[in-house]
């Protein structure tokens, strides 16, 4: 198993999904430093359960992350009743012009501005805010 190639695919899909490393690592229950090690191919003890969790969070198949296929969706269930994955909720292939404009603006922000923007959006949605 080529850990560097797996890490490259994870990084590619995370960026393609527009997800921050912090968000994805939190979603799958890893520290950001461990997740960073995985993306850089510098991790020891990488198991199939963790690979499956990462693949599910990104909306791709474990086979794709392992390099067994070049089709990210090969082997991914296509059931309609399943909840949306992170990738589906944050896909860059959005057709709504307002969302496209919003994503373009977000990409111009620095990390601190993005964090403040997300906090403001959560307030608008009534999501409880964690005080640091």
PAVEX-85831 format. One record per atom (N, C-alpha, C, O): residue in one letter; atom name; x, y, z. Coordinates in nm, 3 decimals. Example, Ala and Ser with C-alpha at 12.3 -4.5 7.8 and 13.67 -1.06 7.14 Angstrom:
REM PAVEX-85831
 mivex tordren      xx      yy      zz
     a       N   1.319  -0.569   0.780
     a      CA   1.230  -0.450   0.780
     a       C   1.320  -0.330   0.780
     a       O   1.424  -0.332   0.846
     s       N   1.285  -0.225   0.708
     s      CA   1.367  -0.106   0.714
     s       C   1.290   0.003   0.787
     s       O   1.341   0.114   0.804
//
This chain:
REM PAVEX-85831
 mivex tordren      xx      yy      zz
     x       N   0.086  -0.117   0.000
     x      CA   0.000   0.000   0.000
     x       C   0.090   0.124   0.000
     x       O   0.170   0.142   0.092
     x       N   0.077   0.208  -0.103
     x      CA   0.157   0.329  -0.115
     x       C   0.088   0.443  -0.041
     x       O  -0.006   0.504  -0.092
     x       N   0.136   0.470   0.081
     x      CA   0.071   0.570   0.166
     x       C   0.078   0.710   0.107
     x       O  -0.013   0.790   0.127
     x       N   0.185   0.741   0.034
     x      CA   0.198   0.874  -0.028
     x       C   0.090   0.894  -0.134
     x       O   0.031   1.002  -0.142
     x       N   0.064   0.792  -0.215
     x      CA  -0.039   0.802  -0.320
     x       C  -0.179   0.813  -0.258
     x       O  -0.264   0.888  -0.307
     x       N  -0.202   0.737  -0.151
     x      CA  -0.331   0.746  -0.082
     x       C  -0.350   0.888  -0.027
     x       O  -0.456   0.948  -0.043
     x       N  -0.246   0.939   0.036
     x      CA  -0.251   1.075   0.090
     x       C  -0.278   1.179  -0.017
     x       O  -0.353   1.274   0.006
     x       N  -0.215   1.162  -0.133
     x      CA  -0.236   1.256  -0.244
     x       C  -0.382   1.257  -0.287
     x       O  -0.440   1.363  -0.312
     x       N  -0.442   1.138  -0.297
     x      CA  -0.582   1.131  -0.339
     x       C  -0.675   1.190  -0.233
     x       O  -0.774   1.256  -0.267
     x       N  -0.644   1.166  -0.107
     x      CA  -0.725   1.223   0.000
     x       C  -0.718   1.375  -0.007
     x       O  -0.820   1.443   0.001
     x       N  -0.597   1.429  -0.021
     x      CA  -0.578   1.573  -0.031
     x       C  -0.652   1.630  -0.152
     x       O  -0.721   1.732  -0.141
     x       N  -0.640   1.564  -0.266
     x      CA  -0.707   1.609  -0.389
     x       C  -0.859   1.614  -0.369
     x       O  -0.923   1.714  -0.403
     x       N  -0.915   1.508  -0.314
     x      CA  -1.060   1.504  -0.296
     x       C  -1.107   1.603  -0.189
     x       O  -1.214   1.662  -0.202
     x       N  -1.027   1.621  -0.085
     x      CA  -1.064   1.718   0.019
     x       C  -1.068   1.858  -0.041
     x       O  -1.162   1.934  -0.017
     x       N  -0.966   1.892  -0.117
     x      CA  -0.963   2.024  -0.181
     x       C  -1.074   2.040  -0.283
     x       O  -1.136   2.145  -0.292
     x       N  -1.098   1.935  -0.360
     x      CA  -1.204   1.939  -0.461
     x       C  -1.340   1.962  -0.393
     x       O  -1.428   2.027  -0.449
     x       N  -1.355   1.908  -0.275
     x      CA  -1.480   1.924  -0.199
     x       C  -1.489   2.058  -0.128
     x       O  -1.594   2.093  -0.076
     x       N  -1.379   2.132  -0.125
     x      CA  -1.379   2.261  -0.058
     x       C  -1.375   2.251   0.094
     x       O  -1.415   2.344   0.163
     x       N  -1.328   2.138   0.144
     x      CA  -1.325   2.116   0.289
     x       C  -1.189   2.154   0.347
     x       O  -1.085   2.134   0.284
     x       N  -1.193   2.208   0.467
     x      CA  -1.069   2.236   0.539
     x       C  -1.024   2.108   0.609
     x       O  -1.105   2.024   0.646
     x       N  -0.896   2.097   0.626
     x      CA  -0.839   1.981   0.694
     x       C  -0.899   1.965   0.834
     x       O  -0.929   1.854   0.878
     x       N  -0.916   2.078   0.903
     x      CA  -0.972   2.075   1.038
     x       C  -1.113   2.017   1.040
     x       O  -1.148   1.938   1.128
     x       N  -1.193   2.057   0.942
     x      CA  -1.332   2.011   0.937
     x       C  -1.341   1.861   0.910
     x       O  -1.418   1.790   0.974
     x       N  -1.263   1.814   0.814
     x      CA  -1.269   1.673   0.778
     x       C  -1.211   1.587   0.890
     x       O  -1.266   1.481   0.922
     x       N  -1.101   1.630   0.950
     x      CA  -1.042   1.551   1.058
     x       C  -1.139   1.542   1.176
     x       O  -1.150   1.437   1.239
     x       N  -1.209   1.650   1.205
     x      CA  -1.308   1.649   1.314
     x       C  -1.424   1.556   1.280
     x       O  -1.473   1.484   1.367
     x       N  -1.467   1.557   1.155
     x      CA  -1.579   1.473   1.112
     x       C  -1.548   1.324   1.132
     x       O  -1.636   1.247   1.172
     x       N  -1.425   1.285   1.104
     x      CA  -1.391   1.143   1.117
     x       C  -1.328   1.109   1.252
     x       O  -1.291   0.994   1.276
     x       N  -1.315   1.209   1.339
     x      CA  -1.267   1.183   1.474
     x       C  -1.117   1.169   1.489
     x       O  -1.070   1.092   1.573
     x       N  -1.042   1.243   1.409
     x      CA  -0.896   1.241   1.419
     x       C  -0.845   1.378   1.456
     x       O  -0.913   1.479   1.434
     x       N  -0.726   1.382   1.513
     x      CA  -0.663   1.512   1.535
     x       C  -0.618   1.566   1.400
     x       O  -0.594   1.490   1.306
     x       N  -0.609   1.696   1.391
     x      CA  -0.566   1.756   1.264
     x       C  -0.424   1.712   1.229
     x       O  -0.393   1.690   1.112
     x       N  -0.338   1.699   1.330
     x      CA  -0.199   1.661   1.301
     x       C  -0.192   1.519   1.245
     x       O  -0.113   1.493   1.153
     x       N  -0.273   1.428   1.298
     x      CA  -0.275   1.291   1.244
     x       C  -0.330   1.292   1.101
     x       O  -0.278   1.224   1.014
     x       N  -0.436   1.370   1.079
     x      CA  -0.492   1.378   0.944
     x       C  -0.390   1.437   0.848
     x       O  -0.379   1.392   0.734
     x       N  -0.317   1.538   0.892
     x      CA  -0.212   1.597   0.808
     x       C  -0.106   1.493   0.773
     x       O  -0.059   1.488   0.659
     x       N  -0.070   1.411   0.870
     x      CA   0.027   1.304   0.844
     x       C  -0.026   1.206   0.739
     x       O   0.050   1.159   0.654
     x       N  -0.155   1.176   0.745
     x      CA  -0.216   1.086   0.646
     x       C  -0.206   1.147   0.507
     x       O  -0.167   1.080   0.412
     x       N  -0.242   1.276   0.494
     x      CA  -0.236   1.341   0.363
     x       C  -0.093   1.347   0.309
     x       O  -0.073   1.345   0.188
     x       N   0.004   1.355   0.396
     x      CA   0.144   1.362   0.353
     x       C   0.206   1.224   0.337
     x       O   0.323   1.213   0.301
     x       N   0.129   1.118   0.364
     x      CA   0.180   0.981   0.351
     x       C   0.280   0.947   0.460
     x       O   0.363   0.858   0.441
     x       N   0.272   1.015   0.573
     x      CA   0.368   0.998   0.681
     x       C   0.308   0.928   0.802
     x       O   0.358   0.945   0.914
     x       N   0.205   0.850   0.783
     x      CA   0.137   0.788   0.895
     x       C   0.173   0.640   0.904
     x       O   0.194   0.574   0.803
     x       N   0.179   0.591   1.026
     x      CA   0.202   0.449   1.050
     x       C   0.073   0.390   1.104
     x       O  -0.002   0.459   1.173
     x       N   0.046   0.266   1.074
     x      CA  -0.072   0.201   1.128
     x       C  -0.202   0.246   1.066
     x       O  -0.302   0.259   1.136
     x       N  -0.204   0.269   0.937
     x      CA  -0.323   0.310   0.863
     x       C  -0.409   0.186   0.839
     x       O  -0.362   0.090   0.778
     x       N  -0.533   0.187   0.886
     x      CA  -0.616   0.067   0.870
     x       C  -0.734   0.092   0.776
     x       O  -0.766   0.206   0.741
     x       N  -0.796  -0.016   0.736
     x      CA  -0.904  -0.010   0.638
     x       C  -1.028   0.060   0.694
     x       O  -1.103   0.122   0.619
     x       N  -1.051   0.050   0.825
     x      CA  -1.165   0.117   0.885
     x       C  -1.149   0.268   0.871
     x       O  -1.243   0.338   0.832
     x       N  -1.031   0.318   0.902
     x      CA  -1.004   0.461   0.889
     x       C  -1.014   0.504   0.743
     x       O  -1.072   0.608   0.713
     x       N  -0.959   0.424   0.653
     x      CA  -0.967   0.454   0.511
     x       C  -1.113   0.462   0.466
     x       O  -1.150   0.550   0.389
     x       N  -1.195   0.371   0.514
     x      CA  -1.337   0.370   0.478
     x       C  -1.409   0.494   0.532
     x       O  -1.495   0.550   0.465
     x       N  -1.374   0.536   0.654
     x      CA  -1.435   0.656   0.712
     x       C  -1.399   0.780   0.631
     x       O  -1.484   0.865   0.605
     x       N  -1.273   0.790   0.591
     x      CA  -1.228   0.904   0.511
     x       C  -1.299   0.903   0.375
     x       O  -1.347   1.006   0.329
     x       N  -1.304   0.786   0.312
     x      CA  -1.370   0.774   0.182
     x       C  -1.516   0.814   0.191
     x       O  -1.567   0.886   0.106
     x       N  -1.584   0.766   0.295
     x      CA  -1.726   0.800   0.312
     x       C  -1.745   0.950   0.332
     x       O  -1.836   1.009   0.275
     x       N  -1.660   1.011   0.414
     x      CA  -1.672   1.155   0.439
     x       C  -1.647   1.236   0.313
     x       O  -1.707   1.342   0.295
     x       N  -1.561   1.186   0.225
     x      CA  -1.531   1.256   0.100
     x       C  -1.627   1.219  -0.013
     x       O  -1.629   1.284  -0.117
     x       N  -1.707   1.114   0.008
     x      CA  -1.801   1.070  -0.095
     x       C  -1.735   0.995  -0.208
     x       O  -1.785   0.995  -0.321
     x       N  -1.623   0.929  -0.179
     x      CA  -1.553   0.849  -0.279
     x       C  -1.540   0.706  -0.227
     x       O  -1.571   0.679  -0.111
     x       N  -1.496   0.616  -0.312
     x      CA  -1.481   0.477  -0.270
     x       C  -1.342   0.454  -0.210
     x       O  -1.246   0.520  -0.249
     x       N  -1.333   0.361  -0.116
     x      CA  -1.201   0.323  -0.064
     x       C  -1.109   0.272  -0.176
     x       O  -0.988   0.294  -0.172
     x       N  -1.168   0.203  -0.274
     x      CA  -1.088   0.153  -0.386
     x       C  -1.019   0.267  -0.461
     x       O  -0.905   0.252  -0.506
     x       N  -1.088   0.378  -0.475
     x      CA  -1.028   0.495  -0.540
     x       C  -0.911   0.549  -0.458
     x       O  -0.805   0.577  -0.513
     x       N  -0.932   0.563  -0.328
     x      CA  -0.824   0.615  -0.243
     x       C  -0.703   0.522  -0.245
     x       O  -0.589   0.567  -0.237
     x       N  -0.728   0.391  -0.254
     x      CA  -0.618   0.294  -0.260
     x       C  -0.549   0.290  -0.396
     x       O  -0.444   0.228  -0.411
     x       N  -0.608   0.357  -0.495
     x      CA  -0.548   0.357  -0.629
     x       C  -0.586   0.236  -0.712
     x       O  -0.523   0.209  -0.813
     x       N  -0.690   0.163  -0.670
     x      CA  -0.734   0.045  -0.743
     x       C  -0.822   0.080  -0.862
     x       O  -0.844  -0.002  -0.950
     x       N  -0.871   0.203  -0.864
     x      CA  -0.952   0.253  -0.974
     x       C  -0.929   0.404  -0.986
     x       O  -0.895   0.470  -0.888
     x       N  -0.949   0.457  -1.104
     x      CA  -0.941   0.602  -1.123
     x       C  -1.078   0.667  -1.117
     x       O  -1.090   0.789  -1.132
     x       N  -1.182   0.587  -1.096
     x      CA  -1.318   0.637  -1.084
     x       C  -1.349   0.656  -0.935
     x       O  -1.366   0.558  -0.863
     x       N  -1.358   0.781  -0.889
     x      CA  -1.382   0.805  -0.746
     x       C  -1.511   0.745  -0.693
     x       O  -1.523   0.719  -0.573
     x       N  -1.608   0.722  -0.782
     x      CA  -1.738   0.672  -0.737
     x       C  -1.757   0.523  -0.758
     x       O  -1.862   0.469  -0.723
     x       N  -1.658   0.455  -0.815
     x      CA  -1.673   0.312  -0.839
     x       C  -1.683   0.238  -0.706
     x       O  -1.593   0.242  -0.623
     x       N  -1.796   0.172  -0.688
     x      CA  -1.820   0.098  -0.566
     x       C  -1.892   0.175  -0.458
     x       O  -1.919   0.122  -0.351
     x       N  -1.925   0.301  -0.484
     x      CA  -1.999   0.381  -0.387
     x       C  -2.146   0.353  -0.406
     x       O  -2.198   0.359  -0.518
     x       N  -2.215   0.321  -0.294
     x      CA  -2.360   0.294  -0.301
     x       C  -2.432   0.415  -0.356
     x       O  -2.395   0.529  -0.329
     x       N  -2.536   0.387  -0.433
     x      CA  -2.614   0.494  -0.494
     x       C  -2.757   0.495  -0.441
     x       O  -2.851   0.527  -0.513
     x       N  -2.773   0.459  -0.311
     x      CA  -2.907   0.453  -0.254
     x       C  -2.961   0.593  -0.229
     x       O  -2.889   0.681  -0.182
     x       N  -3.087   0.612  -0.261
     x      CA  -3.149   0.743  -0.249
     x       C  -3.181   0.780  -0.104
     x       O  -3.190   0.899  -0.072
     x       N  -3.200   0.682  -0.017
     x      CA  -3.241   0.710   0.120
     x       C  -3.126   0.750   0.211
     x       O  -3.150   0.796   0.322
     x       N  -3.003   0.735   0.167
     x      CA  -2.890   0.766   0.252
     x       C  -2.870   0.917   0.262
     x       O  -2.896   0.990   0.167
     x       N  -2.822   0.963   0.379
     x      CA  -2.797   1.107   0.394
     x       C  -2.683   1.151   0.304
     x       O  -2.599   1.070   0.263
     x       N  -2.681   1.279   0.273
     x      CA  -2.576   1.333   0.187
     x       C  -2.441   1.326   0.257
     x       O  -2.432   1.348   0.378
     x       N  -2.337   1.297   0.181
     x      CA  -2.201   1.299   0.235
     x       C  -2.153   1.443   0.240
     x       O  -2.217   1.532   0.185
     x       N  -2.041   1.465   0.307
     x      CA  -1.981   1.598   0.309
     x       C  -1.955   1.647   0.168
     x       O  -1.977   1.765   0.138
     x       N  -1.909   1.559   0.083
     x      CA  -1.878   1.600  -0.054
     x       C  -2.003   1.647  -0.127
     x       O  -2.000   1.748  -0.198
     x       N  -2.112   1.575  -0.110
     x      CA  -2.236   1.612  -0.177
     x       C  -2.291   1.744  -0.124
     x       O  -2.351   1.821  -0.199
     x       N  -2.271   1.771   0.006
     x      CA  -2.320   1.894   0.064
     x       C  -2.234   2.013   0.027
     x       O  -2.281   2.127   0.033
     x       N  -2.109   1.990  -0.011
     x      CA  -2.018   2.102  -0.035
     x       C  -1.951   2.092  -0.172
     x       O  -1.840   2.141  -0.192
     x       N  -2.018   2.028  -0.266
     x      CA  -1.959   2.007  -0.398
     x       C  -1.929   2.138  -0.469
     x       O  -2.009   2.232  -0.464
     x       N  -1.813   2.146  -0.537
     x      CA  -1.781   2.267  -0.611
     x       C  -1.858   2.278  -0.743
     x       O  -1.849   2.380  -0.811
     x       N  -1.934   2.174  -0.779
     x      CA  -2.006   2.175  -0.905
     x       C  -2.147   2.227  -0.884
     x       O  -2.245   2.160  -0.917
     x       N  -2.158   2.345  -0.829
     x      CA  -2.286   2.405  -0.795
     x       C  -2.336   2.487  -0.913
     x       O  -2.260   2.560  -0.977
     x       N  -2.466   2.474  -0.941
     x      CA  -2.522   2.547  -1.055
     x       C  -2.593   2.675  -1.013
     x       O  -2.620   2.760  -1.098
     x       N  -2.623   2.691  -0.886
     x      CA  -2.689   2.812  -0.836
     x       C  -2.589   2.928  -0.842
     x       O  -2.485   2.921  -0.778
     x       N  -2.620   3.034  -0.919
     x      CA  -2.525   3.145  -0.934
     x       C  -2.489   3.213  -0.802
     x       O  -2.376   3.259  -0.785
     x       N  -2.584   3.220  -0.710
     x      CA  -2.556   3.282  -0.581
     x       C  -2.454   3.201  -0.503
     x       O  -2.363   3.257  -0.441
     x       N  -2.468   3.069  -0.506
     x      CA  -2.373   2.982  -0.436
     x       C  -2.235   2.990  -0.502
     x       O  -2.133   2.989  -0.434
     x       N  -2.232   2.996  -0.633
     x      CA  -2.105   3.008  -0.705
     x       C  -2.034   3.137  -0.665
     x       O  -1.913   3.137  -0.641
     x       N  -2.110   3.246  -0.658
     x      CA  -2.053   3.374  -0.617
     x       C  -2.003   3.367  -0.473
     x       O  -1.895   3.417  -0.441
     x       N  -2.082   3.306  -0.387
     x      CA  -2.044   3.293  -0.246
     x       C  -1.915   3.213  -0.231
     x       O  -1.826   3.253  -0.155
     x       N  -1.903   3.102  -0.302
     x      CA  -1.781   3.022  -0.295
     x       C  -1.661   3.099  -0.347
     x       O  -1.552   3.089  -0.291
     x       N  -1.680   3.176  -0.452
     x      CA  -1.570   3.257  -0.506
     x       C  -1.524   3.360  -0.403
     x       O  -1.404   3.382  -0.386
     x       N  -1.620   3.422  -0.334
     x      CA  -1.585   3.519  -0.231
     x       C  -1.513   3.452  -0.114
     x       O  -1.415   3.505  -0.062
     x       N  -1.560   3.336  -0.072
     x      CA  -1.498   3.265   0.039
     x       C  -1.353   3.229   0.010
     x       O  -1.268   3.233   0.099
     x       N  -1.325   3.195  -0.114
     x      CA  -1.188   3.159  -0.151
     x       C  -1.093   3.277  -0.140
     x       O  -0.972   3.259  -0.129
     x       N  -1.146   3.397  -0.144
     x      CA  -1.063   3.517  -0.133
     x       C  -1.028   3.551   0.013
     x       O  -0.937   3.630   0.038
     x       N  -1.101   3.492   0.107
     x      CA  -1.080   3.523   0.248
     x       C  -0.962   3.446   0.305
     x       O  -0.932   3.335   0.262
     x       N  -0.897   3.507   0.404
     x      CA  -0.790   3.434   0.474
     x       C  -0.856   3.342   0.577
     x       O  -0.975   3.355   0.602
     x       N  -0.781   3.249   0.637
     x      CA  -0.841   3.152   0.729
     x       C  -0.919   3.216   0.845
     x       O  -1.026   3.166   0.881
     x       N  -0.870   3.323   0.903
     x      CA  -0.941   3.387   1.013
     x       C  -1.073   3.448   0.965
     x       O  -1.175   3.438   1.033
     x       N  -1.070   3.511   0.848
     x      CA  -1.193   3.568   0.793
     x       C  -1.295   3.458   0.762
     x       O  -1.415   3.477   0.783
     x       N  -1.247   3.345   0.712
     x      CA  -1.337   3.233   0.684
     x       C  -1.402   3.183   0.812
     x       O  -1.522   3.155   0.815
     x       N  -1.324   3.172   0.919
     x      CA  -1.376   3.125   1.047
     x       C  -1.484   3.221   1.098
     x       O  -1.588   3.177   1.146
     x       N  -1.459   3.351   1.087
     x      CA  -1.558   3.450   1.130
     x       C  -1.684   3.443   1.043
     x       O  -1.795   3.456   1.092
     x       N  -1.664   3.421   0.913
     x      CA  -1.777   3.408   0.822
     x       C  -1.864   3.288   0.860
     x       O  -1.986   3.297   0.864
     x       N  -1.800   3.176   0.888
     x      CA  -1.873   3.056   0.928
     x       C  -1.949   3.080   1.058
     x       O  -2.064   3.038   1.073
     x       N  -1.884   3.148   1.153
     x      CA  -1.952   3.182   1.278
     x       C  -2.076   3.266   1.252
     x       O  -2.181   3.243   1.311
     x       N  -2.065   3.364   1.162
     x      CA  -2.178   3.450   1.128
     x       C  -2.289   3.368   1.062
     x       O  -2.407   3.388   1.093
     x       N  -2.253   3.278   0.973
     x      CA  -2.353   3.194   0.906
     x       C  -2.425   3.105   1.007
     x       O  -2.546   3.085   0.998
     x       N  -2.350   3.053   1.103
     x      CA  -2.412   2.969   1.206
     x       C  -2.511   3.050   1.290
     x       O  -2.616   3.000   1.329
     x       N  -2.475   3.175   1.317
     x      CA  -2.568   3.260   1.391
     x       C  -2.697   3.280   1.312
     x       O  -2.807   3.276   1.369
     x       N  -2.684   3.301   1.181
     x      CA  -2.803   3.319   1.097
     x       C  -2.891   3.194   1.098
     x       O  -3.014   3.203   1.092
     x       N  -2.827   3.078   1.105
     x      CA  -2.902   2.952   1.104
     x       C  -2.949   2.909   1.242
     x       O  -3.026   2.814   1.255
     x       N  -2.903   2.980   1.344
     x      CA  -2.941   2.944   1.480
     x       C  -2.865   2.827   1.536
     x       O  -2.909   2.763   1.631
     x       N  -2.748   2.796   1.476
     x      CA  -2.664   2.687   1.525
     x       C  -2.589   2.734   1.648
     x       O  -2.529   2.842   1.646
     x       N  -2.592   2.656   1.757
     x      CA  -2.519   2.699   1.877
     x       C  -2.371   2.717   1.848
     x       O  -2.311   2.639   1.774
     x       N  -2.314   2.819   1.905
     x      CA  -2.174   2.852   1.883
     x       C  -2.091   2.802   2.001
     x       O  -2.128   2.821   2.116
     x       N  -1.980   2.740   1.971
     x      CA  -1.889   2.693   2.075
     x       C  -1.797   2.808   2.110
     x       O  -1.731   2.864   2.023
     x       N  -1.793   2.842   2.237
     x      CA  -1.708   2.952   2.282
     x       C  -1.570   2.897   2.311
     x       O  -1.555   2.800   2.385
     x       N  -1.468   2.960   2.252
     x      CA  -1.330   2.913   2.270
     x       C  -1.263   2.985   2.383
     x       O  -1.146   2.959   2.412
//
